[in-house]
Amino acid sequence: MALSPEEIRPEQTDDIEHTVRTVLRDILSRPSLTSEEPERAAPAPAGQGDGGETGPPTAVVPALPPVLRNLCKALASFFEAMGRDQDGKEAEEPAFTEAELEKAGASRLSDNGARFIARFEGVREKLYNDPAGHCTIGIGHLVHRGPCNGSEPAAFKRGITKQQAYALLRKDAQQFVDCVRKNVKVPLNQNQLDALTSFTFNLGCGNLERSTLLTKLNRGDYRSVPQELNKWVYAGGKKLPGLVRRRKAEGALFMKK
């Protein structure tokens, strides 16, 4: 029984497309039929020609009318336009040059982006041990691994100002800005860069590089980003309300004009 479009599961689409491609390749490999050229029979094996013993009937290769051949070529071109090559592999996404990205979008964390990260990281003017037990200060600035033990720089032991905390954040965040700009191959506006920098600051560059979010975004699917962000809300196998709020806010910032 045929399936309606609504009944086709997403994971079936690749199989359907592969089947259509296989049929198209088979059809296009057949000879073209013209008014002067009849269907051809495949050559008979040795010893089965005229005057020889009668063997199994030779197969007739159906010729392809020009109209049908042109229709098949149009379908093949359609699949190419959908972003896949004739072998069914993902077509390589066109990459923007560094100069084009620089001209088209942002290149560093904005003041609004810094305040956004601070909203979730918190601003601490004194040394403290973060949830992982590492000595930290300011807006998630790692002083050293392991708990604070008195070996920290004197400037940190005295405490820092809020202005100094933001200065440390901008310095720390630049590596994550660079990670986003290196891996995202489509232009980003300032809000989009700030949102992805917050995500990467929180979870690390490696998670961005391996994410479905990045794959979809590089195909130009900007609208899928909030949904993909919302998948990253677990820590230690548990769904954390703080991460839920942060991912939702990052998605809203990403889509903000």
Secondary structure, DSSP 8 states (H G I E B T S, - for coil): ----GGG--GGGHHHHHHHHHHHHHHHHTS-B-BTTB--EE----TT-STTS---S---EE--B-HHHHHHHHHHHHHHHHTTB-TTS-B-------HHHHHHHS--S--HHHHHHHHHHH--EEEEEE-TTS-EEEETTEEEESSS--S-S-HHHHH---HHHHHHHHHHHHHHHHHHHHHH--S---HHHHHHHHHHHHHH-HHHHHT-HHHHHHHTT-GGGHHHHHTT--EETTEE-HHHHHHHHHHHHHHH--
